[in-house]
Amino acid sequence: MPVIRFVREGRDVECFPGENLRAVALREGIQLYGLKGQLGNCGGCGQCSTCFVKVEGESSASALSKKTEVEESKLRRRPEGWRLACQSLVEQSVVVVTKPQASMPAQVNRIAAALAAPLPEGPQQWPGAVVGDEIMSACPAADVISSSMEVSGKALPATPGEER
């Protein structure tokens, strides 16, 4: 369901609930890092503090997962609304400014426009998700598995050595 609106890049990106913000950004080719982060980052462990993002809007607190202890420690002296992308899970649609420490032309106007435009509805379920009875019909190997479990009309024992 969530859509991430990246203000600096001018892009809306769909993701699934619970996806990592850093992973989504990298998958979509969105540059999270300044020069320092490009030269060396921790790969998403929360140790380098180079994947800063600023979450905008009134619903920003509920849009991402709670701050982790790592974030609390690393963001102690940073402005309110800043998060580490590698430590943030996307729960709801959100407006994000990447590299908030760097200036952006017409920043106030661009953020206001991003917040004013409604976020489009994202995906409703994980791709390939299967519900209830559809599981067996969606898995062609299920017939092979169930037929191989029978030997000469008798079901195989639950544990080796157990006879029925």
C-alpha positions, 0 to 999 in steps of 0.5 A: 500500500505505501508510496514513498514520495522522494522530493529531491528526485521528484519520484513516487515509488511503490513499496510493500508494508514493512519494506526497508526504506534504504533497500527500496531507494537503492532498488529504485536507483535513488541516491541516498548518499552524499560524497562521504557515504558514497566513498564508504558506508556501512551497508545498512547496519546503522553505523555510518550515519550517512543515509540520512533522510528527512520525513515531511508531513503531519503523519510522518511519525506513523509512516515509518517504524519506531526509531531504533536504539541505533537511530536514537544514538546516531540522531541525538544531535540532528533535527527532528524528523531526520531518520536513518533510511537503513533503520526505517521500515515503511508502514504508510505512504510518506514524503521523504527528502534525501540528503537533507544536509545538502541544499536543494533549489526552491526547497520550501516550495518543492516540499510544500508541493509534494505535501499538497499533492495526494499520494497515489494508492500503492500495491494491496498485497505482496507479489505472488501472495496466495490466500487459503485454499489457493495455496494448493492450487497455486503450487503444481508441485503439491500433487507430486508431493502428496502422491509421493508420500503414499507407497502402495496405498498406505501413507508413510509413517510420521517418523522413521521406524513407526509402523501403522 
